[in-house]
Amino acid sequence: MRRTASGGRTGENIFPAIQASFLWGSHAWFTGRWSELREVAHHGLALCEEFRYPLRSWTGKFVLACASAACGEFAATRGLADQMDQWARSRRANAVRQYAAHARTLIALSQGDFEEAYQHVGTIAPTGSLPPFVGHALWVILDQVEAAVRTGRREKALAHIRAARDAGLDAVSPRLNMVLLASAALAAENDEEAVLRFSEVLAVEGPERWPFDHARIQLYYGERLRRGKAPARARHYLGAAAEIFGRLGANPWTDRANKELRACGSAVRAHTRPDGATLTP
């Protein structure tokens, strides 16, 4: 994919180079290589601009919006989402509108506005169902379940998990299996069930391959343990989550993990940003 993407620099195979750039960017989003994501997405967008492929540019802008939202660059993310909505509305380009809804969902989750997140993610697919031909719904399962649980819609969250399992998504990939296990843990009715479910999640092979998802899951587990009056165990998971978020540059999420750590009576460590600068507590 990298070779295909770099081929566009020679002026040959432009369309495959654009496609490869944005597929590579999507991979970088899931695997936490966000500096690389920005570099390759901007490369693909430059090719779109130079060779007039406006339709393809939205995929690149979408992956940029994901990283921007997670890093707390909310104005930039909203600007990209507004562009997507404006372009897609008159053209009935539902895929691009789903990109915008996903970006806005990530902003809301990063800010802790779970009601707004629930409303935005519900425009991709209604919570509790996975309609045909809405592939983007697979990207937001954890977001949708978290938003439902945090806003007191536990039954909706459970219905969404059932719909995903009925569709066989837990067998599609290790990551989707991890996401569904984490979703079930989030929606658990009591602490005992939640601890059991989170233990299953963390036993999935290679969760570190998806660092942002992995850190979120450790954050959720730590939050549950703290509320269940197990602060020593909570500190372990919250500290691990804060370290990963800090490494990714996901500042709002780092702050959220640190807030939970302080509630556990733990000192908050400084974290190093991706550019090497150190953030004080």
MOQUI-V308164 format. One record per residue. N is the residue number from 0. RES is the residue in three letters. BURIAL is + if it has 24 or more other C-alpha atoms within 12 Angstrom, else -. Layout:
N_RES_BURIAL ; N_RES_BURIAL
This chain:
0_MET_- ; 1_ARG_+ ; 2_ARG_- ; 3_THR_+ ; 4_ALA_+ ; 5_SER_+ ; 6_GLY_- ; 7_GLY_+ ; 8_ARG_- ; 9_THR_- ; 10_GLY_- ; 11_GLU_- ; 12_ASN_- ; 13_ILE_+ ; 14_PHE_+ ; 15_PRO_+ ; 16_ALA_+ ; 17_ILE_+ ; 18_GLN_+ ; 19_ALA_+ ; 20_SER_+ ; 21_PHE_+ ; 22_LEU_+ ; 23_TRP_+ ; 24_GLY_+ ; 25_SER_+ ; 26_HIS_+ ; 27_ALA_+ ; 28_TRP_+ ; 29_PHE_+ ; 30_THR_+ ; 31_GLY_+ ; 32_ARG_+ ; 33_TRP_+ ; 34_SER_+ ; 35_GLU_+ ; 36_LEU_+ ; 37_ARG_+ ; 38_GLU_+ ; 39_VAL_+ ; 40_ALA_+ ; 41_HIS_+ ; 42_HIS_+ ; 43_GLY_+ ; 44_LEU_+ ; 45_ALA_+ ; 46_LEU_+ ; 47_CYS_+ ; 48_GLU_- ; 49_GLU_- ; 50_PHE_- ; 51_ARG_- ; 52_TYR_- ; 53_PRO_+ ; 54_LEU_- ; 55_ARG_+ ; 56_SER_+ ; 57_TRP_+ ; 58_THR_+ ; 59_GLY_+ ; 60_LYS_+ ; 61_PHE_+ ; 62_VAL_+ ; 63_LEU_+ ; 64_ALA_+ ; 65_CYS_+ ; 66_ALA_+ ; 67_SER_+ ; 68_ALA_+ ; 69_ALA_+ ; 70_CYS_+ ; 71_GLY_+ ; 72_GLU_+ ; 73_PHE_+ ; 74_ALA_- ; 75_ALA_+ ; 76_THR_+ ; 77_ARG_+ ; 78_GLY_- ; 79_LEU_+ ; 80_ALA_+ ; 81_ASP_+ ; 82_GLN_+ ; 83_MET_+ ; 84_ASP_+ ; 85_GLN_- ; 86_TRP_- ; 87_ALA_- ; 88_ARG_- ; 89_SER_- ; 90_ARG_- ; 91_ARG_- ; 92_ALA_- ; 93_ASN_+ ; 94_ALA_+ ; 95_VAL_+ ; 96_ARG_+ ; 97_GLN_+ ; 98_TYR_+ ; 99_ALA_+ ; 100_ALA_+ ; 101_HIS_+ ; 102_ALA_+ ; 103_ARG_+ ; 104_THR_+ ; 105_LEU_+ ; 106_ILE_+ ; 107_ALA_+ ; 108_LEU_+ ; 109_SER_+ ; 110_GLN_+ ; 111_GLY_+ ; 112_ASP_- ; 113_PHE_+ ; 114_GLU_+ ; 115_GLU_+ ; 116_ALA_+ ; 117_TYR_+ ; 118_GLN_+ ; 119_HIS_+ ; 120_VAL_+ ; 121_GLY_+ ; 122_THR_+ ; 123_ILE_+ ; 124_ALA_+ ; 125_PRO_+ ; 126_THR_+ ; 127_GLY_+ ; 128_SER_+ ; 129_LEU_+ ; 130_PRO_- ; 131_PRO_- ; 132_PHE_- ; 133_VAL_- ; 134_GLY_- ; 135_HIS_+ ; 136_ALA_+ ; 137_LEU_+ ; 138_TRP_+ ; 139_VAL_+ ; 140_ILE_+ ; 141_LEU_+ ; 142_ASP_+ ; 143_GLN_+ ; 144_VAL_+ ; 145_GLU_+ ; 146_ALA_+ ; 147_ALA_+ ; 148_VAL_+ ; 149_ARG_+ ; 150_THR_- ; 151_GLY_- ; 152_ARG_+ ; 153_ARG_+ ; 154_GLU_- ; 155_LYS_+ ; 156_ALA_+ ; 157_LEU_+ ; 158_ALA_+ ; 159_HIS_+ ; 160_ILE_+ ; 161_ARG_+ ; 162_ALA_+ ; 163_ALA_+ ; 164_ARG_+ ; 165_ASP_- ; 166_ALA_- ; 167_GLY_- ; 168_LEU_+ ; 169_ASP_+ ; 170_ALA_- ; 171_VAL_- ; 172_SER_- ; 173_PRO_- ; 174_ARG_+ ; 175_LEU_+ ; 176_ASN_+ ; 177_MET_+ ; 178_VAL_+ ; 179_LEU_+ ; 180_LEU_+ ; 181_ALA_+ ; 182_SER_+ ; 183_ALA_+ ; 184_ALA_+ ; 185_LEU_+ ; 186_ALA_+ ; 187_ALA_+ ; 188_GLU_- ; 189_ASN_- ; 190_ASP_- ; 191_GLU_- ; 192_GLU_- ; 193_ALA_+ ; 194_VAL_+ ; 195_LEU_- ; 196_ARG_+ ; 197_PHE_+ ; 198_SER_- ; 199_GLU_+ ; 200_VAL_+ ; 201_LEU_+ ; 202_ALA_- ; 203_VAL_+ ; 204_GLU_- ; 205_GLY_- ; 206_PRO_+ ; 207_GLU_+ ; 208_ARG_- ; 209_TRP_+ ; 210_PRO_+ ; 211_PHE_+ ; 212_ASP_+ ; 213_HIS_+ ; 214_ALA_+ ; 215_ARG_+ ; 216_ILE_+ ; 217_GLN_+ ; 218_LEU_+ ; 219_TYR_+ ; 220_TYR_+ ; 221_GLY_+ ; 222_GLU_+ ; 223_ARG_+ ; 224_LEU_+ ; 225_ARG_+ ; 226_ARG_- ; 227_GLY_- ; 228_LYS_- ; 229_ALA_- ; 230_PRO_+ ; 231_ALA_- ; 232_ARG_+ ; 233_ALA_+ ; 234_ARG_+ ; 235_HIS_+ ; 236_TYR_+ ; 237_LEU_+ ; 238_GLY_+ ; 239_ALA_+ ; 240_ALA_+ ; 241_ALA_+ ; 242_GLU_+ ; 243_ILE_+ ; 244_PHE_+ ; 245_GLY_+ ; 246_ARG_+ ; 247_LEU_+ ; 248_GLY_+ ; 249_ALA_+ ; 250_ASN_+ ; 251_PRO_+ ; 252_TRP_+ ; 253_THR_+ ; 254_ASP_+ ; 255_ARG_+ ; 256_ALA_+ ; 257_ASN_+ ; 258_LYS_+ ; 259_GLU_+ ; 260_LEU_+ ; 261_ARG_- ; 262_ALA_+ ; 263_CYS_+ ; 264_GLY_- ; 265_SER_- ; 266_ALA_- ; 267_VAL_+ ; 268_ARG_- ; 269_ALA_- ; 270_HIS_+ ; 271_THR_- ; 272_ARG_+ ; 273_PRO_- ; 274_ASP_- ; 275_GLY_- ; 276_ALA_- ; 277_THR_- ; 278_LEU_- ; 279_THR_- ; 280_PRO_-
